[in-house]
């Protein structure tokens, strides 16, 4: 799997995390226990820091980046969907970022929140706890998301990470 130091910027990956061989991790990136990084995902910590908490999944083709102004922080037990793009934002614990959603610089996604597929959370936008954000630009609905809306997806990816670690074998 391509894991790269960039000068003195060295990834810090918990030994229980699952990193698919086709994911790319570069520079100042930390990944917590039992988290999973799936095929085609790119986490590039070059001009800032990326932190991924425990039991969080970064799914296929997601792009996680940062910049010199804003680090990217993704909490514990989060789900970042296929093709999502997170850039210099904060995603708090037990939140779900839908497939192909974009969360931009300085945005904050509160705990137990859901960003819908293809939604755009613009610069400095705040999505409160237990809220849902849908559309372009994202429109927020308050107090509609619960832990039970997100936990099943988290648990599936934690189980998948153990399964893939044990049984994934490349065949030519």
Secondary structure, DSSP 8 states (H G I E B T S, - for coil): -EEE-BTTB--EE-TT-EE-TT-EEEEEEEE-TT-EE-TT-EEEEEEEEEEE-TT-EE-TT-EEE--SS--EEE-TT-EE-TT-EEES-EE-SS-EE-TT-EE-TT-EE-TT-EE-TT-EE-TT-EE-TT-EEETTTTEEE-S---HHHHHHHHHHHHHHHHHHHHH-----
